[in-house]
Amino acid sequence: MILRTVLRSYHQLTSTVLSTAWIRPRITISVLLIPDKLWCWTPESGYVRDVGRISTEQYSEQEEVGHQQRVTCVRFRPDNRYQCISAGWDKTVYLWDIRMEPAKAAVRTIKGPKVCGDGLDVQGDILLSASFATENALQMWDLGSGNLIQSIRYRENENEAEYLYSCRYVDSSRVIAG
């Protein structure tokens, strides 16, 4: 017997249940809202599902693709409501297209950043990542190719480690991290 967790979406004013989803229990569940849809993120399995669809689907181990450890950050691309980016402890960043089936939804994989907090931001096709690392913790990546564009020097002297948890674009030429 596979245990399941229930996730329900409600109409705020009437408290009417709009949809019910039965999912396998996870340590953490994140819910992402985009126009006209509510999506469920099961971080340990690393994929996104439409709450409306998962209420009628059977759980399948074969569908699980993505992260192998805890996911700590999920961001939707500001210029594309159908793509989101996730990262976590497994030193992998995934670009997801939520219009696709879960087994094919990971359209880009970037190996390297160990994101332990709110350490992703996106501007256009450039991903900014903040990693829990001694050096090269702040990096910019090309989402189109998955290639590293540059590492941004964070520490002031060689004896300091970086160990970053968060980053944001301030504007097109400045970033903030800590």
C-alpha positions in Angstrom: 0.0 0.0 0.0 1.3 3.4 -1.0 0.5 6.2 1.5 -0.6 9.5 0.0 -1.0 13.1 1.0 -4.0 15.1 0.1 -3.6 18.6 -1.4 -6.8 20.7 -2.0 -7.3 24.0 -3.7 -10.2 26.2 -2.4 -12.2 29.2 -3.7 -11.2 31.9 -1.2 -14.6 33.6 -0.8 -16.9 30.5 -0.7 -14.5 27.9 0.8 -15.6 25.6 -2.0 -13.1 22.8 -2.9 -12.0 23.4 -6.5 -9.7 20.3 -6.8 -8.3 17.5 -4.8 -4.9 15.9 -5.4 -3.6 12.7 -3.9 0.2 12.6 -4.0 2.9 10.5 -2.4 4.0 12.0 0.9 7.2 14.1 0.8 9.2 16.1 3.3 8.1 19.3 1.7 5.4 20.3 -0.8 5.5 23.7 -2.6 2.5 25.1 -4.4 3.0 27.4 -7.4 0.3 29.6 -8.7 0.3 30.8 -12.3 -2.6 32.4 -14.2 -5.5 29.9 -14.5 -3.6 27.0 -13.0 -2.4 25.7 -9.6 0.7 23.5 -9.8 2.1 21.1 -7.1 5.9 20.7 -6.7 7.1 17.6 -4.9 10.7 18.6 -4.3 12.3 15.3 -3.4 11.1 13.8 -6.7 11.8 17.0 -8.5 8.9 17.5 -10.9 5.9 19.7 -11.3 2.3 18.5 -11.7 -0.9 20.3 -12.5 -3.2 19.8 -9.4 -6.2 19.2 -11.7 -4.4 16.4 -13.5 -2.9 14.6 -10.6 -6.3 14.0 -8.9 -7.1 11.4 -11.7 -3.6 9.9 -12.3 -2.1 6.9 -10.7 1.3 7.3 -9.1 4.1 5.8 -11.0 7.7 5.5 -9.9 8.8 5.6 -13.6 7.4 9.2 -13.9 9.9 10.5 -11.4 12.7 12.5 -13.0 14.8 15.3 -11.6 16.3 16.1 -8.2 17.9 13.4 -6.1 18.0 15.5 -2.9 16.0 18.3 -1.3 14.9 21.1 -3.5 15.4 24.5 -1.8 14.4 27.0 -4.5 11.8 27.2 -7.4 11.4 30.2 -9.7 9.1 30.8 -12.6 10.8 32.7 -15.5 9.4 36.2 -15.5 9.1 36.2 -19.3 7.6 32.7 -19.7 4.9 31.5 -17.4 5.3 27.9 -18.6 8.9 27.5 -17.5 10.3 27.3 -14.0 13.7 26.6 -12.6 14.5 24.5 -9.6 17.7 23.8 -7.6 18.8 22.2 -4.4 21.3 20.1 -2.5 22.1 17.7 -5.4 24.2 20.3 -7.2 21.8 20.4 -10.2 19.6 23.1 -11.7 16.6 22.0 -13.8 14.7 24.1 -16.3 11.2 22.7 -16.5 8.5 23.2 -19.1 5.2 22.6 -17.2 3.3 22.0 -20.4 5.0 18.7 -20.9 4.4 15.4 -19.2 6.5 14.9 -16.0 9.0 12.4 -17.6 9.9 14.9 -20.3 9.4 18.2 -18.5 13.1 18.8 -17.6 14.2 20.6 -20.8 17.6 21.7 -19.5 20.0 20.5 -16.8 22.9 22.5 -15.3 25.4 20.7 -13.1 27.3 22.5 -10.4 25.4 24.9 -8.1 24.5 23.5 -4.7 21.7 25.8 -3.8 20.8 25.7 -0.1 18.4 28.7 0.1 16.7 31.2 -2.1 19.6 31.2 -4.4 18.2 31.5 -8.0 17.2 34.5 -10.1 16.5 34.9 -13.8 16.8 37.8 -16.1 16.1 37.0 -19.8 18.1 33.9 -20.6 20.6 34.4 -17.8 20.3 32.4 -14.6 22.0 33.7 -11.5 22.9 31.1 -8.9 24.2 31.4 -5.3 25.8 28.2 -4.1 27.0 26.8 -0.7 30.6 26.6 -1.8 34.0 27.8 -0.7 34.7 29.5 -4.0 32.9 30.3 -7.3 29.6 30.4 -5.3 28.0 33.2 -7.4 27.6 32.3 -11.0 25.8 33.3 -14.2 24.5 30.6 -16.6 23.1 30.6 -20.1 19.7 28.9 -19.9 19.7 28.3 -23.7 22.9 26.2 -23.7 23.3 25.4 -20.0 26.8 26.7 -20.1 28.6 28.8 -17.4 28.9 32.4 -18.5 31.0 33.6 -15.6 31.7 33.2 -11.9 31.4 36.5 -10.0 34.1 37.0 -7.3 32.3 37.3 -3.9 34.9 37.1 -1.2 37.3 40.0 -0.4 40.3 38.0 0.6 41.6 34.5 -0.2 41.1 33.3 3.5 37.3 33.7 3.3 34.8 31.1 2.1 31.7 32.2 0.2 28.8 29.9 1.3 25.9 31.9 -0.2 22.2 31.3 0.4 20.5 34.0 -1.7 21.0 36.2 -4.8 19.0 38.6 -6.9 19.4 40.8 -9.9 19.2 44.5 -8.9 19.1 45.6 -12.5 20.7 44.5 -15.8 24.2 45.4 -14.6 24.1 44.7 -10.8 23.4 41.7 -8.5 23.2 41.3 -4.8 24.0 38.1 -2.9 24.6 36.9 0.7 
